[in-house]
Amino acid sequence: MRVCVVAEYYPRRRDPVLGVWAHRQALAARDAGAEVRVLALERPLPSTAAVRGAARARVGPLARELRGFLRQPGREVRDGMEVRYVRFVSPQRDRAYARWHRWAGRPLARALGRLHGEWPFDVVHAHYAHLAGAAALPWTRRAGVPLVLSVHGGDLLAPTLSSGDARDTIAGVLRGSAVVMCNSRATLEAAAALAGSSDAMRVVYPPGTPAPEPAPARRPWAAIATLGHVIPRKRHADVLEAIGLLAERIPGLRWVVIGDGPELPALRERARELGVADRVEWPGQLEPAEAVDELARCHLMTMPSVDEAFGVAYVEAMACGVPAIGSAGEGGPEEIAAAGPGMLLVSARDPSALADTIASLLGDGARWEELAAAARRTAAERFGIEACGRATVDAYREALSR
């Protein structure tokens, strides 16, 4: 079985972390018996943030982005799998993202046609109903190749896709797909409500980066980590406030912020205001294996994010024997917590409750050891890469049978 994966979010030379979960699922499908090649959508234009920074005479971000685009080749081989980058131009994301599929559709159709002529594939697997699914659907209909769709939540929750036209486009892609894989039960319910049916939908949990072997030694002091993009909905600000509340209760506590994003300057300033700047480490965005290695050296992973459809970082932490803490009421964290021990839930936007949970766990060594071992088991049994690979290939077979 030959499968062409299409994704907007996919690792590339200038950003090896972008969409790493899509790459891991492609590898899982390959290991489960599928032949896989990838078409990654590439918009070689600077972001709005970089352009605005240049307009304010801070040319650094713009220069970095332009250098990254220039260094990005048209093809790469990642972990033995060919990835071709399909370039397209479009207006800025914040103005016209809901219409990007119209700009990406023609270049993607040409790339799909070329690849199919060289290497006739049986299935197209698109990650996200928009942009990739909406751009790929017309070609798959013309070519008679079934479309398998992965829905990750952002295509249902993103404010940039909240207009009526965008919702209609996404609903059409959901209905036009032979099989829809959703990253959680909550995502499936939202997708089914939009499409009007859940008949072709199933839950397939995305795999995380495997835990390092052998496991690295834990830090000699109490350390909590947050692994994710530093954006408002991930609620790094709540973790920082909790660190401030715990300063006297846990004198040696450290917070390791693994990731990069627009909230970093404000977080650094707030850490200084709280007097805890010396308790926070900022390693920034790391390669996936490095990030998980750093995560495995900590004692807890805390990310009380909102609008969280799944949260691969929680599963990656649990696989390392690091108990995770997320927000109650969020679809992904609730589902992970229900799968088995190792994931704890606290009230969203409540630094005090978060601080109490952290103190309770770190103050009880026996309970922490028990929860860490259970977290590792839950991750292996319910969220392992082998299970993802089997479920993904089963979805491809179902699509072909339809």
C-alpha positions as a Markdown table, in Angstrom:
| # | Residue | x | y | z |
|---|---|---|---|---|
| 1 | Met | 0.0 | 0.0 | 0.0 |
| 2 | Arg | 1.4 | 3.4 | -1.0 |
| 3 | Val | 0.4 | 6.5 | 0.8 |
| 4 | Cys | 1.0 | 10.2 | 0.1 |
| 5 | Val | 0.9 | 12.3 | 3.2 |
| 6 | Val | 0.0 | 16.0 | 2.7 |
| 7 | Ala | 0.6 | 18.5 | 5.6 |
| 8 | Glu | 1.1 | 22.1 | 6.2 |
| 9 | Tyr | 2.7 | 21.5 | 9.6 |
| 10 | Tyr | 5.7 | 19.2 | 8.9 |
| 11 | Pro | 9.3 | 19.3 | 10.0 |
| 12 | Arg | 11.7 | 21.1 | 7.7 |
| 13 | Arg | 15.3 | 22.3 | 7.9 |
| 14 | Arg | 14.4 | 25.8 | 9.3 |
| 15 | Asp | 12.0 | 24.3 | 11.8 |
| 16 | Pro | 12.5 | 20.7 | 12.7 |
| 17 | Val | 9.9 | 20.8 | 15.4 |
| 18 | Leu | 7.0 | 22.0 | 13.3 |
| 19 | Gly | 4.4 | 19.2 | 13.0 |
| 20 | Val | 6.7 | 16.6 | 14.3 |
| 21 | Trp | 3.6 | 14.5 | 15.3 |
| 22 | Ala | 2.7 | 14.2 | 11.6 |
| 23 | His | 6.2 | 12.9 | 10.9 |
| 24 | Arg | 6.0 | 10.4 | 13.7 |
| 25 | Gln | 2.6 | 9.1 | 12.5 |
| 26 | Ala | 4.1 | 8.7 | 9.0 |
| 27 | Leu | 6.9 | 6.7 | 10.4 |
| 28 | Ala | 4.5 | 4.7 | 12.5 |
| 29 | Ala | 2.5 | 3.9 | 9.4 |
| 30 | Arg | 5.6 | 2.9 | 7.5 |
| 31 | Asp | 6.7 | 0.6 | 10.3 |
| 32 | Ala | 3.3 | -1.0 | 10.2 |
| 33 | Gly | 3.7 | -1.9 | 6.6 |
| 34 | Ala | 2.7 | 1.1 | 4.4 |
| 35 | Glu | 5.0 | 2.8 | 1.9 |
| 36 | Val | 4.9 | 6.5 | 2.6 |
| 37 | Arg | 6.1 | 9.7 | 0.9 |
| 38 | Val | 5.3 | 13.3 | 2.0 |
| 39 | Leu | 4.2 | 16.5 | 0.3 |
| 40 | Ala | 4.7 | 19.4 | 2.8 |
| 41 | Leu | 3.1 | 22.7 | 2.0 |
| 42 | Glu | 5.6 | 25.5 | 2.1 |
| 43 | Arg | 4.7 | 29.2 | 2.1 |
| 44 | Pro | 8.1 | 31.0 | 1.5 |
| 45 | Leu | 6.9 | 34.4 | 2.7 |
| 46 | Pro | 7.7 | 36.1 | 6.0 |
| 47 | Ser | 5.2 | 36.0 | 8.8 |
| 48 | Thr | 3.2 | 39.1 | 9.8 |
| 49 | Ala | 5.2 | 39.3 | 13.1 |
| 50 | Ala | 8.5 | 39.3 | 11.3 |
| 51 | Val | 7.3 | 42.0 | 8.8 |
| 52 | Arg | 6.0 | 44.2 | 11.7 |
| 53 | Gly | 9.2 | 43.7 | 13.6 |
| 54 | Ala | 11.2 | 44.9 | 10.6 |
| 55 | Ala | 8.9 | 47.9 | 10.3 |
| 56 | Arg | 9.8 | 48.8 | 13.9 |
| 57 | Ala | 13.5 | 48.6 | 12.9 |
| 58 | Arg | 13.9 | 45.1 | 14.5 |
| 59 | Val | 15.0 | 43.3 | 11.3 |
| 60 | Gly | 16.4 | 40.3 | 13.2 |
| 61 | Pro | 13.2 | 38.1 | 13.0 |
| 62 | Leu | 12.7 | 39.0 | 9.3 |
| 63 | Ala | 16.3 | 38.3 | 8.4 |
| 64 | Arg | 16.2 | 34.9 | 10.2 |
| 65 | Glu | 13.0 | 33.9 | 8.4 |
| 66 | Leu | 14.3 | 34.9 | 5.0 |
| 67 | Arg | 17.6 | 33.0 | 5.6 |
| 68 | Gly | 15.6 | 30.0 | 6.7 |
| 69 | Phe | 13.5 | 30.1 | 3.5 |
| 70 | Leu | 16.6 | 30.4 | 1.3 |
| 71 | Arg | 18.2 | 27.4 | 3.0 |
| 72 | Gln | 15.1 | 25.2 | 2.7 |
| 73 | Pro | 15.6 | 22.7 | -0.2 |
| 74 | Gly | 12.8 | 21.5 | -2.4 |
| 75 | Arg | 13.3 | 17.9 | -1.2 |
| 76 | Glu | 14.7 | 16.2 | 1.9 |
| 77 | Val | 15.0 | 12.7 | 3.2 |
| 78 | Arg | 13.9 | 12.5 | 6.9 |
| 79 | Asp | 14.4 | 9.2 | 8.7 |
| 80 | Gly | 14.6 | 7.4 | 5.3 |
| 81 | Met | 11.4 | 9.0 | 4.0 |
| 82 | Glu | 11.2 | 11.4 | 1.1 |
| 83 | Val | 9.7 | 14.8 | 1.8 |
| 84 | Arg | 8.9 | 17.2 | -1.0 |
| 85 | Tyr | 8.1 | 20.8 | -0.2 |
| 86 | Val | 5.3 | 22.3 | -2.3 |
| 87 | Arg | 5.6 | 26.1 | -2.4 |
| 88 | Phe | 2.7 | 28.4 | -2.7 |
| 89 | Val | 2.0 | 32.1 | -2.2 |
| 90 | Ser | -0.9 | 33.7 | -0.4 |
| 91 | Pro | -2.0 | 36.8 | 1.6 |
| 92 | Gln | -1.0 | 37.0 | 5.2 |
| 93 | Arg | -2.3 | 34.4 | 7.6 |
| 94 | Asp | -4.2 | 36.8 | 9.9 |
| 95 | Arg | -6.1 | 38.3 | 6.9 |
| 96 | Ala | -6.9 | 35.4 | 4.7 |
| 97 | Tyr | -6.0 | 32.0 | 6.2 |
| 98 | Ala | -9.5 | 30.6 | 5.6 |
| 99 | Arg | -8.9 | 31.0 | 1.9 |
| 100 | Trp | -5.4 | 29.7 | 1.7 |
| 101 | His | -6.6 | 26.4 | 0.2 |
| 102 | Arg | -7.5 | 28.3 | -3.0 |
| 103 | Trp | -3.9 | 29.5 | -3.2 |
| 104 | Ala | -2.3 | 26.2 | -2.4 |
| 105 | Gly | -4.7 | 24.0 | -4.4 |
| 106 | Arg | -3.1 | 24.4 | -7.8 |
| 107 | Pro | 0.6 | 23.9 | -6.8 |
| 108 | Leu | -0.5 | 20.9 | -4.7 |
| 109 | Ala | -2.5 | 19.4 | -7.5 |
| 110 | Arg | 0.6 | 19.6 | -9.8 |
| 111 | Ala | 2.8 | 18.0 | -7.1 |
| 112 | Leu | 0.2 | 15.2 | -6.5 |
| 113 | Gly | 0.0 | 14.6 | -10.2 |
| 114 | Arg | 3.7 | 14.4 | -10.7 |
| 115 | Leu | 4.2 | 12.1 | -7.7 |
| 116 | His | 1.3 | 9.9 | -8.8 |
| 117 | Gly | 2.8 | 9.6 | -12.3 |
| 118 | Glu | 6.2 | 8.6 | -10.8 |
| 119 | Trp | 5.0 | 6.5 | -7.9 |
| 120 | Pro | 1.3 | 5.6 | -8.2 |
| 121 | Phe | 0.0 | 5.9 | -4.6 |
| 122 | Asp | -3.3 | 4.4 | -3.3 |
| 123 | Val | -4.3 | 6.9 | -0.6 |
| 124 | Val | -3.8 | 10.6 | 0.2 |
| 125 | His | -3.5 | 11.2 | 4.0 |
| 126 | Ala | -4.0 | 14.9 | 4.8 |
| 127 | His | -3.3 | 16.4 | 8.2 |
| 128 | Tyr | -5.9 | 19.1 | 9.2 |
| 129 | Ala | -9.1 | 19.6 | 7.3 |
| 130 | His | -7.8 | 23.1 | 6.5 |
| 131 | Leu | -5.3 | 23.8 | 4.9 |
| 132 | Ala | -4.1 | 20.4 | 3.6 |
| 133 | Gly | -7.4 | 18.6 | 3.4 |
| 134 | Ala | -9.2 | 21.4 | 1.6 |
| 135 | Ala | -6.3 | 21.9 | -0.9 |
| 136 | Ala | -6.0 | 18.1 | -1.6 |
| 137 | Leu | -9.7 | 17.2 | -1.9 |
| 138 | Pro | -10.4 | 18.4 | -5.4 |
| 139 | Trp | -7.4 | 16.5 | -6.9 |
| 140 | Thr | -8.4 | 13.3 | -5.0 |
| 141 | Arg | -11.9 | 13.5 | -6.4 |
| 142 | Arg | -10.6 | 13.9 | -10.0 |
| 143 | Ala | -8.1 | 11.2 | -9.6 |
| 144 | Gly | -10.3 | 8.7 | -7.8 |
| 145 | Val | -7.9 | 8.4 | -4.9 |
| 146 | Pro | -9.5 | 8.2 | -1.5 |
| 147 | Leu | -8.7 | 10.9 | 1.0 |
| 148 | Val | -7.9 | 10.0 | 4.6 |
| 149 | Leu | -8.1 | 13.0 | 6.9 |
| 150 | Ser | -6.5 | 13.6 | 10.3 |
| 151 | Val | -8.2 | 16.2 | 12.4 |
| 152 | His | -6.2 | 17.7 | 15.2 |
| 153 | Gly | -8.5 | 20.3 | 16.7 |
| 154 | Gly | -7.0 | 23.5 | 15.4 |
| 155 | Asp | -9.0 | 23.1 | 12.2 |
| 156 | Leu | -12.1 | 23.2 | 14.4 |
| 157 | Leu | -11.1 | 25.6 | 17.1 |
| 158 | Ala | -8.9 | 28.2 | 15.5 |
| 159 | Pro | -10.3 | 31.8 | 15.4 |
| 160 | Thr | -8.9 | 32.3 | 11.9 |
| 161 | Leu | -11.3 | 29.5 | 10.8 |
| 162 | Ser | -14.4 | 30.7 | 12.6 |
| 163 | Ser | -16.2 | 32.4 | 9.6 |
| 164 | Gly | -19.2 | 30.8 | 8.0 |
| 165 | Asp | -17.4 | 30.2 | 4.7 |
| 166 | Ala | -14.4 | 28.5 | 6.5 |
| 167 | Arg | -16.8 | 26.3 | 8.5 |
| 168 | Asp | -18.6 | 25.3 | 5.3 |
| 169 | Thr | -15.2 | 24.5 | 3.7 |
| 170 | Ile | -14.1 | 22.3 | 6.6 |
| 171 | Ala | -17.5 | 20.5 | 6.7 |
| 172 | Gly | -17.2 | 19.7 | 3.1 |
| 173 | Val | -13.7 | 18.2 | 3.6 |
| 174 | Leu | -15.0 | 16.1 | 6.5 |
| 175 | Arg | -17.8 | 14.8 | 4.4 |
| 176 | Gly | -15.6 | 14.2 | 1.4 |
| 177 | Ser | -13.1 | 12.1 | 3.2 |
| 178 | Ala | -13.2 | 8.3 | 3.1 |
| 179 | Val | -12.0 | 8.1 | 6.7 |
| 180 | Val | -11.5 | 10.8 | 9.3 |
| 181 | Met | -8.9 | 10.1 | 12.1 |
| 182 | Cys | -9.5 | 12.4 | 15.2 |
| 183 | Asn | -6.9 | 12.9 | 17.9 |
| 184 | Ser | -9.4 | 12.6 | 20.7 |
| 185 | Arg | -13.0 | 11.8 | 21.4 |
| 186 | Ala | -13.7 | 15.5 | 22.0 |
| 187 | Thr | -12.3 | 16.3 | 18.6 |
| 188 | Leu | -14.4 | 13.5 | 17.0 |
| 189 | Glu | -17.6 | 14.9 | 18.6 |
| 190 | Ala | -16.8 | 18.4 | 17.3 |
| 191 | Ala | -16.0 | 17.1 | 13.8 |
| 192 | Ala | -19.2 | 15.0 | 13.7 |
| 193 | Ala | -21.3 | 18.0 | 14.8 |
| 194 | Leu | -19.9 | 20.0 | 11.9 |
| 195 | Ala | -20.1 | 17.3 | 9.3 |
| 196 | Gly | -23.5 | 16.0 | 10.4 |
| 197 | Ser | -22.3 | 12.4 | 10.9 |
| 198 | Ser | -19.6 | 10.4 | 12.6 |
| 199 | Asp | -20.0 | 7.3 | 10.4 |
| 200 | Ala | -16.5 | 7.5 | 8.8 |
| 201 | Met | -14.7 | 8.9 | 11.9 |
| 202 | Arg | -12.5 | 7.2 | 14.4 |
| 203 | Val | -10.1 | 8.2 | 17.2 |
| 204 | Val | -6.4 | 7.6 | 16.5 |
| 205 | Tyr | -4.0 | 9.0 | 19.1 |
| 206 | Pro | -0.9 | 10.7 | 17.6 |
| 207 | Pro | 2.4 | 9.3 | 18.8 |
| 208 | Gly | 5.0 | 11.4 | 20.6 |
| 209 | Thr | 8.7 | 11.3 | 20.4 |
| 210 | Pro | 9.9 | 8.0 | 22.1 |
| 211 | Ala | 11.4 | 8.3 | 25.6 |
| 212 | Pro | 15.2 | 8.3 | 25.7 |
| 213 | Glu | 17.0 | 5.0 | 26.2 |
| 214 | Pro | 18.7 | 4.7 | 28.6 |
| 215 | Ala | 16.7 | 7.2 | 30.7 |
| 216 | Pro | 18.8 | 10.2 | 31.8 |
| 217 | Ala | 19.4 | 10.9 | 35.5 |
| 218 | Arg | 16.8 | 13.2 | 37.1 |
| 219 | Arg | 17.9 | 16.6 | 38.2 |
| 220 | Pro | 19.2 | 16.7 | 41.8 |
| 221 | Trp | 16.6 | 19.3 | 42.7 |
| 222 | Ala | 12.8 | 19.5 | 42.2 |
| 223 | Ala | 12.2 | 20.4 | 38.6 |
| 224 | Ile | 9.0 | 20.9 | 36.6 |
| 225 | Ala | 8.9 | 21.3 | 32.8 |
| 226 | Thr | 6.5 | 22.8 | 30.3 |
| 227 | Leu | 7.0 | 21.6 | 26.8 |
| 228 | Gly | 5.1 | 23.5 | 24.1 |
| 229 | His | 4.9 | 26.6 | 22.0 |
| 230 | Val | 4.9 | 29.7 | 24.3 |
| 231 | Ile | 1.6 | 31.1 | 23.3 |
| 232 | Pro | -1.3 | 32.4 | 25.5 |
| 233 | Arg | -3.5 | 29.4 | 25.4 |
| 234 | Lys | -0.8 | 27.1 | 26.7 |
| 235 | Arg | -1.1 | 29.2 | 30.0 |
| 236 | His | 2.6 | 29.4 | 30.8 |
| 237 | Ala | 1.6 | 32.5 | 32.8 |
| 238 | Asp | -0.3 | 30.3 | 35.2 |
| 239 | Val | 2.7 | 28.1 | 35.8 |
| 240 | Leu | 4.9 | 31.1 | 36.5 |
| 241 | Glu | 2.4 | 32.4 | 39.0 |
| 242 | Ala | 2.4 | 29.0 | 40.7 |
| 243 | Ile | 6.2 | 29.1 | 40.8 |
| 244 | Gly | 5.9 | 32.4 | 42.7 |
| 245 | Leu | 3.5 | 30.9 | 45.1 |
| 246 | Leu | 5.8 | 27.9 | 45.7 |
| 247 | Ala | 9.0 | 29.9 | 46.2 |
| 248 | Glu | 9.0 | 29.5 | 50.0 |
| 249 | Arg | 7.2 | 26.1 | 50.1 |
| 250 | Ile | 9.8 | 24.4 | 47.8 |
| 251 | Pro | 13.0 | 26.4 | 48.1 |
| 252 | Gly | 14.9 | 24.4 | 45.4 |
| 253 | Leu | 12.2 | 24.3 | 42.8 |
| 254 | Arg | 13.1 | 25.0 | 39.2 |
| 255 | Trp | 10.9 | 25.5 | 36.1 |
| 256 | Val | 12.3 | 24.5 | 32.7 |
| 257 | Val | 10.5 | 26.1 | 29.8 |
| 258 | Ile | 11.1 | 24.0 | 26.6 |
| 259 | Gly | 9.9 | 25.9 | 23.6 |
| 260 | Asp | 9.7 | 29.3 | 22.0 |
| 261 | Gly | 7.0 | 31.8 | 21.1 |
| 262 | Pro | 5.7 | 35.3 | 21.4 |
| 263 | Glu | 4.9 | 35.2 | 25.1 |
| 264 | Leu | 8.6 | 34.7 | 26.2 |
| 265 | Pro | 9.4 | 38.4 | 26.7 |
| 266 | Ala | 6.4 | 39.0 | 28.9 |
| 267 | Leu | 7.1 | 35.8 | 30.9 |
| 268 | Arg | 10.7 | 36.9 | 31.5 |
| 269 | Glu | 9.6 | 40.3 | 32.8 |
| 270 | Arg | 7.0 | 38.7 | 35.0 |
| 271 | Ala | 9.5 | 36.3 | 36.5 |
| 272 | Arg | 11.7 | 39.3 | 37.5 |
| 273 | Glu | 8.7 | 41.0 | 39.0 |
| 274 | Leu | 7.9 | 37.9 | 41.1 |
| 275 | Gly | 11.5 | 37.5 | 42.2 |
| 276 | Val | 11.8 | 34.0 | 40.7 |
| 277 | Ala | 13.9 | 34.7 | 37.6 |
| 278 | Asp | 16.7 | 32.6 | 39.0 |
| 279 | Arg | 14.3 | 29.6 | 39.3 |
| 280 | Val | 13.4 | 29.6 | 35.6 |
| 281 | Glu | 15.5 | 28.1 | 32.8 |
| 282 | Trp | 14.8 | 29.0 | 29.2 |
| 283 | Pro | 16.4 | 26.4 | 26.9 |
| 284 | Gly | 14.1 | 27.5 | 24.0 |
| 285 | Gln | 13.0 | 25.3 | 21.1 |
| 286 | Leu | 15.0 | 22.1 | 21.0 |
| 287 | Glu | 15.1 | 19.3 | 18.5 |
| 288 | Pro | 12.4 | 16.7 | 19.4 |
| 289 | Ala | 14.8 | 14.1 | 20.8 |
| 290 | Glu | 16.7 | 16.8 | 22.8 |
| 291 | Ala | 13.4 | 18.2 | 24.1 |
| 292 | Val | 12.2 | 14.9 | 25.4 |
| 293 | Asp | 15.6 | 14.2 | 26.9 |
| 294 | Glu | 15.4 | 17.4 | 28.8 |
| 295 | Leu | 11.8 | 16.6 | 29.8 |
| 296 | Ala | 12.9 | 13.2 | 31.1 |
| 297 | Arg | 15.3 | 14.8 | 33.6 |
| 298 | Cys | 12.5 | 16.7 | 35.3 |
| 299 | His | 10.0 | 15.4 | 37.9 |
| 300 | Leu | 6.7 | 16.9 | 36.6 |
| 301 | Met | 5.4 | 18.2 | 33.3 |
| 302 | Thr | 2.9 | 21.0 | 33.8 |
| 303 | Met | 0.9 | 22.6 | 31.0 |
| 304 | Pro | -2.5 | 23.9 | 32.1 |
| 305 | Ser | -3.5 | 24.9 | 28.6 |
| 306 | Val | -7.0 | 25.7 | 27.3 |
| 307 | Asp | -8.6 | 24.7 | 24.0 |
| 308 | Glu | -6.4 | 21.6 | 24.1 |
| 309 | Ala | -7.7 | 19.0 | 21.7 |
| 310 | Phe | -5.1 | 16.4 | 22.7 |
| 311 | Gly | -1.6 | 17.4 | 23.9 |
| 312 | Val | 1.2 | 15.1 | 22.7 |
| 313 | Ala | 3.5 | 16.7 | 25.3 |
| 314 | Tyr | 1.5 | 15.1 | 28.1 |
| 315 | Val | 2.0 | 11.6 | 26.6 |
| 316 | Glu | 5.7 | 12.2 | 25.9 |
| 317 | Ala | 6.2 | 13.2 | 29.5 |
| 318 | Met | 4.3 | 10.1 | 30.8 |
| 319 | Ala | 6.4 | 7.8 | 28.5 |
| 320 | Cys | 9.4 | 9.2 | 30.3 |
| 321 | Gly | 7.9 | 8.4 | 33.8 |
| 322 | Val | 7.1 | 12.1 | 34.3 |
| 323 | Pro | 3.6 | 12.7 | 35.7 |
| 324 | Ala | 1.7 | 15.4 | 33.8 |
| 325 | Ile | -0.7 | 18.1 | 34.9 |
| 326 | Gly | -3.3 | 19.6 | 32.6 |
| 327 | Ser | -6.5 | 21.5 | 32.8 |
| 328 | Ala | -9.8 | 19.9 | 33.8 |
| 329 | Gly | -12.6 | 20.3 | 31.3 |
| 330 | Glu | -10.3 | 20.1 | 28.3 |
| 331 | Gly | -11.0 | 17.3 | 25.8 |
| 332 | Gly | -7.5 | 16.0 | 25.3 |
| 333 | Pro | -6.3 | 16.1 | 28.9 |
| 334 | Glu | -9.5 | 14.6 | 30.2 |
| 335 | Glu | -9.2 | 11.7 | 27.8 |
| 336 | Ile | -5.6 | 11.1 | 28.6 |
| 337 | Ala | -6.4 | 11.1 | 32.3 |
| 338 | Ala | -9.2 | 8.6 | 31.7 |
| 339 | Ala | -6.9 | 6.2 | 29.9 |
| 340 | Gly | -5.0 | 5.4 | 33.1 |
| 341 | Pro | -2.9 | 6.9 | 35.9 |
| 342 | Gly | -0.1 | 9.4 | 35.3 |
| 343 | Met | -2.1 | 12.5 | 34.3 |
| 344 | Leu | -3.6 | 14.9 | 36.8 |
| 345 | Leu | -6.1 | 17.6 | 36.2 |
| 346 | Val | -6.5 | 21.0 | 37.9 |
| 347 | Ser | -8.9 | 23.9 | 37.4 |
| 348 | Ala | -8.1 | 26.0 | 34.4 |
| 349 | Arg | -6.6 | 29.5 | 34.9 |
| 350 | Asp | -6.1 | 28.7 | 38.7 |
| 351 | Pro | -2.4 | 29.1 | 39.7 |
| 352 | Ser | -3.2 | 28.5 | 43.3 |
| 353 | Ala | -4.8 | 25.1 | 42.6 |
| 354 | Leu | -1.8 | 24.3 | 40.3 |
| 355 | Ala | 0.7 | 25.2 | 43.0 |
| 356 | Asp | -1.1 | 23.0 | 45.6 |
| 357 | Thr | -1.1 | 20.0 | 43.2 |
| 358 | Ile | 2.6 | 20.5 | 42.5 |
| 359 | Ala | 3.5 | 20.8 | 46.2 |
| 360 | Ser | 1.4 | 17.7 | 47.0 |
| 361 | Leu | 3.2 | 15.5 | 44.5 |
| 362 | Leu | 6.7 | 16.7 | 45.1 |
| 363 | Gly | 6.2 | 16.5 | 48.8 |
| 364 | Asp | 5.3 | 12.8 | 48.8 |
| 365 | Gly | 8.1 | 10.8 | 47.4 |
| 366 | Ala | 6.3 | 7.5 | 47.6 |
| 367 | Arg | 3.3 | 8.8 | 45.8 |
| 368 | Trp | 5.4 | 10.4 | 43.1 |
| 369 | Glu | 7.4 | 7.2 | 42.5 |
| 370 | Glu | 4.1 | 5.2 | 42.1 |
| 371 | Leu | 2.6 | 7.8 | 39.8 |
| 372 | Ala | 5.7 | 8.0 | 37.7 |
| 373 | Ala | 5.8 | 4.2 | 37.1 |
| 374 | Ala | 2.1 | 4.2 | 36.3 |
| 375 | Ala | 2.5 | 7.1 | 33.9 |
| 376 | Arg | 5.1 | 5.1 | 31.9 |
| 377 | Arg | 2.7 | 2.0 | 31.8 |
| 378 | Thr | -0.2 | 4.1 | 30.6 |
| 379 | Ala | 1.8 | 5.8 | 27.9 |
| 380 | Ala | 3.1 | 2.4 | 26.6 |
| 381 | Glu | -0.2 | 0.6 | 26.7 |
| 382 | Arg | -2.5 | 3.3 | 25.4 |
| 383 | Phe | -0.4 | 5.8 | 23.4 |
| 384 | Gly | 2.5 | 3.9 | 21.9 |
| 385 | Ile | 3.8 | 4.4 | 18.4 |
| 386 | Glu | 3.0 | 0.8 | 17.4 |
| 387 | Ala | -0.6 | 1.2 | 18.3 |
| 388 | Cys | -0.8 | 4.4 | 16.2 |
| 389 | Gly | 0.8 | 2.7 | 13.2 |
| 390 | Arg | -1.6 | -0.2 | 13.3 |
| 391 | Ala | -4.6 | 2.1 | 13.6 |
| 392 | Thr | -3.4 | 4.4 | 10.9 |
| 393 | Val | -2.9 | 1.5 | 8.4 |
| 394 | Asp | -6.3 | 0.1 | 9.3 |
| 395 | Ala | -7.8 | 3.5 | 8.4 |
| 396 | Tyr | -6.0 | 3.4 | 5.0 |
| 397 | Arg | -7.4 | -0.1 | 4.4 |
| 398 | Glu | -10.9 | 1.0 | 5.3 |
| 399 | Ala | -10.6 | 4.0 | 2.9 |
| 400 | Leu | -9.6 | 1.6 | 0.1 |
| 401 | Ser | -12.5 | -0.7 | 0.9 |
| 402 | Arg | -14.9 | 2.2 | 0.6 |
